[in-house]
Structure formats: structure tokens, C-alpha cells
Amino acid sequence: MADILSIMNLSKHFDGVVALDNFSLSLEHRSIVGIIGPNGAGKTTMFNVVSGFLSPENGEIRYKDINLSGMAKHRIAGTGISRTFQDLRLIMKLTVLENVMLAMKDQKGENIFHVLFNPGGVKKAEAENRDKAVSLLEYVALQEKINDPAENLSYGQQKLLSLACCLATDAELLLLDEPVAGIHPEIIDKILNIIKELKEKGKTVVMIEHNLDAVARVSDRIVVMDEGRKVAEGKHDVIINDPRVLEAYLE
């Protein structure tokens, strides 16, 4: 399979501290890759660079045939990349449904021309977006919470909502930052089942997780990071027996 994302020799420092050290990674289309490593290993920094929230000092990022290096984050999102965050970034005072609808791209109601000269088209598009949002909330089993403020959800339900917002963008490449951290095992199972199904739906997924069991259950390949570097890569059974992994992460 052709690579959908190629990360080549990324470097990033913060006040002299190495966050990414010549980091490279290739992702095949329709694959799931798990990223593990201790705190401070550079995992989230790598996501921030790929999604345009940080600029790399060196290196190149290519999504399909597009060079993302130096591109603004909203333009990167427009290429077909979406992500979740550790801090979720939901709008807590808005309803569950409103959060999902806000995540959708290219809404006609955001264009003043359509509002003024095609109000019927705007109304139709909003109805279609609402139907799509409802379907996504049914998919993540939040349909009964549709009119509740996001702040009223449990933390696990907020993780599901964050995932639904990510899916609402219709992105082909999804970067999931700790999607199952700190939640009940029942919701962990639900999220992992959704992630596995995403591959079947044509998506490519990269997930950062500390839960090695969760990563092993869904990933085609696991990458281990430490001090900004890739120290190991492979299947779960190979990774857990790699002495570099034992030194960096598992002990």
C-alpha cells in the first residue's frame, strides 16, 4: 500500500530541550499505528508539528502529494487531516449536537454570500448537517445526550464526543491523542471498536496512548518514542521484547 503520510527527519527544541530528534515515520493508507513512550518522549509535539500547531526546525512532512511543512494549521485541516487533543477542546456550554455540527467543514452558513442570496440553500445544508451529526452521535452511542451541554457528560462520554467531532470533519487521516486515557473499561472497549472500524471505512489512524494493551488491540504497528527519537517499531510481540523499549518505557 502507498504511504499516505511521510514524516522525514523532524527536529524541534524548546529552550534547549530536545522534543523531536531527527524523527521519521511513514504511514500506509488504511492502517492504524500506535505511538507509545514515556512522558516527554515527544509524542504530542510530533502531532502538533504534523497538524501545524508548531513549526519544525528541520525536516519535511508530506500528506499524499502535499508538502505540509510551514503550512498554517487551518490549511492542513483542509487537506484531510483531523485530530483530537488530550484536553478535548470541546465547547462545554454548547450542546453535544452543537459541538459536532461546529466541527463540520465548509458550512454554507459561514459564507455571507450564501446567507444573503441563497438562504434556502443554507437552510437545506444546515438540515443535512444536523442529520449527519445525529448519525455520528448514534454511531458513538451518544444519541440520548444530544441536547445535553457537553459539560454534563462524563469524562468518557466527552472522549466519545471528541471522537465524533473529529469524524465530523470527514478527514481521511485521524490523529488521536490519548483517546482512551483515564476512562472506564466499558467506554475503552467502545472507542477501540470504533477505531478498528475506521480502518474498514477507509481511514488512516495514528493514536498516542500510554495504555499498551489498548494500543496492541487495534494497531497494525507500534512505534516507541523516547527523548524525541524513534527507538523501536514493529508488531506488539516484537516491541514488548525489545530491550530498548524495556529501558525507555516498560520498566
ABEGO torsion letter per residue (X at the ends): XBBABBBBGBBBBBGGBBABBGBBBBBBBGBBBBBBEBBGAGAAAAAAAAAGABBBABEBBBBEABBABGBBAAAAAAAGBBBBBAAGGBBAABBAAAAAAAABBGBAAABAAAAAABAAAAAAAAAAAAAAAAAAAAAAGAAAAAABBAAABBAAAAAAAAAAAAAAAGBABBBBBGAABGBBAAAAAAAAAAAAAAAAAGBBBBBBBABAAAAAAABABBBBBBGGBBABBEBAAAAAABAAAAAAAAX
